[in-house]
C-alpha cells in the first residue's frame, strides 16, 4: 500500500468512525460510529469443547531473536481456502497450517480485520504464525461494516469450524488442531471483537487486539492472557483513548502486556505496513507462551532479549505484568 493510499484509508476510517473531533482522545463529546450489527441477535457465542490432549505442547526448536524476527519460522506451511458458501457463521477465509503432522496437534488462532477491512489486510499473520507451529485462519466478515460484537461471534465461529475440520476424516486439517489451545487476534473493530471474544470465552488461551477500537474501554471481566498492541500515531483509535485504557482495565492478576509500535498509524499492523520483525516476534512469542505453554519464549516477553528491544527505537512504550 502506497503512502497516499494509506492516508486515504485512514481518512476514510476517521470519517466512518466519526472520530475527526476526537484525535486527541475519544471523549464524551465525540461522535460514535454507526457500524452494521450482526444479521440477527444471538446469545454470546461460546467455543465447542473437545477432548483435551495433555502437555507438553512445545513445538519446534528453541527460539532465538533471529528466528523470531524472520518472516517465516521452522515449519513448512500449507494453505487452503474456505469459501463463503462453505464457511459457517463468518464470511470465509484462508487457513495456513504446518504441512507436517509429526509435532501436532497444534494450537489454532483466528484473525479478523477491522472496520471495512478484508482478510488480505491481515494475511501476513497466516504464514508467519503457521510456520511457527499454529493453525491460523484469517477471515472475512459477513459484512465489512459489522460491529465488534459481530466480529467476536465470527472469530468464534471460525475457530469452531477449524476444530470441526480437524475432526473430519479425509479433510486436510484432520488431526492437526488441539481444540483446547485457541487464540483470537483482531485489528481495530476486530481488536474490540477479539477482546469481547476473550471476555465471553475464558477457555481461550490468548487474545491479541491490534490498534483496538470499541466504544467501551472497560474489559474488567477478561481473564485470558492478552497482548494489546497500539500504534503510536494512531488518530483513528488513539492509544491514550483506546489501547492503553483497555489494557489498564484488564485485572492485574491476568497475564497482560501493552506493546506500542513507534511511529505507527492505525494501519501499522496490516500486511506490508510497519516493523514486521517486532510485530511478528511479539505475536509469536505471546502465542507460544500462552497457547503452547512454552516457557522457552518467556525471555522474549520478560527477560534479557525483551529488555534489549526496549533499548531500541521500534517500541515507543511497553507495559507488562511479568513474570510469566
C-alpha positions in Angstrom: 0.0 0.0 0.0 1.4 3.4 -1.0 1.6 6.3 1.4 -1.3 8.2 -0.4 -3.4 5.0 -0.3 -2.7 4.7 3.4 -3.6 8.3 4.1 -6.8 7.9 2.1 -7.8 4.8 4.0 -7.0 6.4 7.4 -9.2 9.4 6.4 -12.0 7.1 5.3 -11.8 5.3 8.7 -11.8 8.6 10.6 -14.9 9.7 8.7 -16.6 6.3 9.1 -16.0 6.0 12.8 -16.8 9.7 13.5 -13.6 10.4 15.3 -12.5 13.5 13.4 -13.2 15.6 16.6 -11.5 13.1 18.9 -8.0 12.8 17.5 -6.7 13.6 21.0 -8.9 11.0 22.6 -12.4 9.8 22.2 -14.1 11.9 24.9 -17.8 12.2 25.7 -18.3 14.8 23.1 -17.0 12.8 20.2 -19.3 11.1 17.7 -19.8 7.4 17.8 -19.7 5.0 14.9 -22.7 3.5 13.3 -21.5 0.1 12.2 -23.6 -2.7 10.8 -24.8 -5.1 13.6 -24.9 -8.8 13.4 -27.6 -10.2 11.0 -29.7 -11.4 13.9 -29.4 -11.0 17.6 -27.8 -14.1 19.1 -26.5 -15.1 22.6 -22.8 -14.6 23.2 -21.2 -17.4 21.2 -19.1 -20.0 23.0 -16.5 -22.4 21.8 -17.4 -26.1 21.4 -15.5 -28.2 24.0 -13.4 -31.0 22.7 -11.3 -33.8 24.4 -8.0 -32.4 25.7 -4.7 -34.0 24.8 -2.1 -33.5 27.5 1.1 -31.5 27.6 3.9 -31.0 26.7 2.9 -28.6 24.0 6.4 -27.3 22.9 6.5 -27.2 19.1 9.6 -26.6 17.0 13.3 -25.8 18.0 14.4 -23.5 20.8 13.7 -19.8 19.9 16.3 -17.1 19.1 16.0 -13.4 18.3 16.9 -14.2 14.7 14.3 -16.9 14.3 11.5 -14.9 15.9 12.3 -11.8 13.7 12.4 -13.9 10.5 9.4 -13.7 8.1 8.9 -17.5 8.4 9.5 -20.0 11.2 10.8 -23.6 11.1 7.6 -25.3 9.8 6.8 -25.6 6.1 3.3 -24.1 5.5 0.3 -25.3 3.5 -2.8 -23.3 2.9 -6.5 -23.9 2.0 -9.4 -21.6 1.2 -12.7 -21.7 3.0 -15.2 -20.1 0.6 -18.2 -18.0 1.7 -20.5 -20.9 0.8 -18.5 -23.3 3.0 -17.9 -21.0 5.9 -20.3 -21.4 8.8 -21.0 -18.1 10.7 -18.4 -16.0 9.0 -17.5 -14.7 5.5 -14.9 -17.2 4.5 -11.1 -17.2 5.0 -7.7 -18.7 4.3 -6.2 -21.3 6.6 -2.4 -21.6 6.9 -1.1 -24.6 8.8 2.0 -26.7 9.4 2.4 -29.1 6.5 3.8 -31.8 8.7 1.9 -33.7 11.4 4.7 -35.2 13.5 4.6 -32.4 16.1 0.8 -32.0 16.1 -1.8 -31.4 17.1 -1.3 -27.7 17.0 -2.9 -24.7 18.7 -5.1 -22.6 16.5 -5.8 -18.9 16.0 -8.5 -16.9 14.2 -7.6 -13.4 12.8 -10.2 -10.8 11.8 -9.6 -7.5 10.0 -11.0 -4.1 11.1 -13.9 -2.0 10.0 -14.3 -2.1 6.2 -11.2 -4.3 6.1 -10.8 -7.6 4.3 -8.7 -10.7 5.0 -5.8 -9.7 2.8 -5.1 -6.8 5.1 -4.2 -9.2 7.9 -3.0 -12.1 5.7 0.6 -11.9 6.8 -0.3 -13.4 10.1 -1.2 -16.7 8.4 2.2 -17.9 7.2 4.0 -16.1 10.0 2.2 -18.0 12.8 1.7 -21.2 10.9 5.4 -21.5 10.2 5.9 -21.3 14.0 3.5 -24.2 14.7 -0.1 -22.9 14.7 -3.1 -23.5 12.5 -4.3 -20.0 11.6 -7.5 -18.9 9.9 -7.6 -15.3 8.6 -11.2 -14.4 7.9 -13.5 -12.1 6.0 -16.6 -11.0 7.9 -20.1 -11.4 6.7 -20.2 -7.6 6.2 -17.2 -5.3 6.1 -19.1 -2.9 8.4 -20.0 -5.3 11.1 -19.6 -4.1 14.6 -17.2 -5.5 17.2 -19.9 -7.9 18.7 -20.4 -9.4 15.3 -16.7 -9.8 14.7 -16.3 -11.5 18.1 -19.0 -14.0 17.1 -17.3 -14.6 13.7 -13.9 -15.2 15.3 -15.5 -17.9 17.5 -17.5 -19.4 14.6 -14.2 -19.7 12.5 -12.4 -21.4 15.4 -15.3 -23.9 15.8 -15.2 -24.7 12.1 -11.4 -25.2 12.2 -12.0 -27.6 15.1 -14.7 -29.4 13.1 -12.4 -29.7 10.1 -9.7 -31.3 12.3 -12.3 -33.9 13.5 -13.3 -34.8 9.9 -11.5 -37.8 8.4 -10.1 -37.0 4.9 -10.0 -33.3 5.5 -6.5 -31.7 5.1 -6.7 -30.5 8.7 -7.7 -33.9 10.1 -6.0 -34.4 13.4 -4.0 -31.2 13.2 -5.8 -29.0 15.7 -5.9 -29.1 19.5 -9.3 -27.5 20.1 -8.4 -26.6 23.7 -5.5 -24.3 22.8 -7.0 -21.4 20.9 -6.4 -17.7 20.4 -8.1 -14.7 18.7 -6.4 -11.8 17.0 -8.1 -8.7 15.6 -7.4 -5.3 14.2 -9.4 -2.1 15.0 -13.0 -3.1 15.4 -11.7 -6.6 15.1 -9.5 -5.8 18.1 -12.6 -4.9 20.0 -14.1 -8.1 18.8 -11.1 -10.1 20.0 -11.4 -8.5 23.5 -15.1 -9.4 23.5 -14.5 -12.9 22.4 -11.9 -13.4 25.1 -14.3 -12.0 27.7 -17.1 -14.3 26.5 -14.8 -17.4 26.2 -12.5 -17.7 29.2 -11.3 -21.0 27.8 -9.3 -19.2 25.2 -5.6 -19.2 25.8 -4.6 -15.8 24.3 -6.1 -12.6 22.9 -4.2 -10.1 20.7 -6.1 -6.9 19.9 -4.2 -4.7 17.4 -4.9 -1.0 17.4 -8.2 -1.9 19.0 -11.4 0.1 18.7 -14.5 -0.3 20.7 -16.9 2.2 22.3 -16.2 0.9 25.8 -12.7 0.6 27.1 -13.6 -1.5 30.1 -12.7 -5.2 30.0 -12.6 -5.9 33.7 -14.1 -9.4 33.2 -11.4 -10.5 30.8 -9.3 -13.3 32.3 -7.4 -14.6 29.2 -3.7 -13.6 28.7 -3.8 -10.5 26.5 -1.2 -8.7 24.4 -2.6 -5.2 23.5 -0.8 -3.7 20.6 -1.1 0.1 19.9 0.2 2.2 17.1 1.9 5.4 18.5 0.5 7.9 16.0 -3.0 6.3 15.6 -5.6 9.1 15.1 -8.5 6.6 14.4 -8.1 4.8 17.7 -5.7 7.0 19.7 -3.7 4.9 22.2 -4.5 7.3 25.0 -8.2 6.8 24.4 -8.4 3.1 23.4 -5.4 0.7 23.7 -4.0 2.0 27.0 -7.3 2.3 28.9 -8.3 -1.2 27.5 -5.0 -2.6 28.7 -5.3 -0.9 32.1 -8.9 -2.2 32.6 -7.8 -5.9 32.4 -7.5 -7.2 36.0 -3.9 -7.1 37.4 -3.8 -10.9 38.1 -4.2 -11.6 34.4 -1.0 -12.0 32.3 -1.0 -9.0 30.0 1.2 -6.6 28.1 0.9 -3.4 26.2 3.2 -3.0 23.1 3.3 0.4 21.4 4.8 0.5 17.9 6.8 3.6 17.4 5.6 6.0 14.7 2.8 3.7 13.5 -0.6 4.9 12.3 -3.8 3.0 12.6 -2.8 0.6 9.8 0.6 -0.1 11.1 -0.2 -3.8 11.9 -1.7 -4.6 8.4 0.0 -6.6 5.7 3.0 -4.7 4.3 3.0 -1.9 7.0 5.2 -1.3 10.0 8.1 -3.3 11.5 7.1 -6.9 11.0 10.2 -8.2 12.7 9.0 -6.7 16.0 5.3 -7.3 15.4 5.8 -10.9 14.4 8.2 -11.6 17.3 5.8 -10.5 20.0 2.7 -12.0 18.5 4.5 -15.3 18.0 6.1 -15.3 21.5 2.8 -14.5 23.1 1.0 -17.4 21.4 3.9 -19.7 22.1 4.0 -18.8 25.8 0.2 -19.0 26.4 -1.2 -21.2 23.7 1.6 -23.7 23.8 2.6 -23.0 27.4 6.2 -22.9 26.2 8.3 -21.2 28.7 11.2 -21.1 26.3 9.6 -17.9 25.0 9.3 -16.1 28.4 12.6 -14.3 28.0 11.3 -12.7 24.8 8.4 -11.2 26.7 10.1 -10.5 30.1 13.8 -11.3 30.0 17.1 -10.0 28.6 16.1 -10.2 24.9 12.9 -8.2 25.7 14.9 -5.6 27.6 17.2 -5.2 24.6 14.1 -4.4 22.5 13.1 -1.7 24.8 16.5 0.0 24.3 15.9 0.1 20.6 13.8 2.6 18.6 10.9 0.3 17.3 8.9 0.3 20.6 7.7 3.6 21.9 6.1 2.3 25.1 5.7 -1.1 26.9 3.8 -2.2 30.0 3.6 -5.7 31.4 2.8 -7.9 34.4 5.9 -10.1 34.3 7.0 -12.6 35.2 5.2 -15.2 33.1 
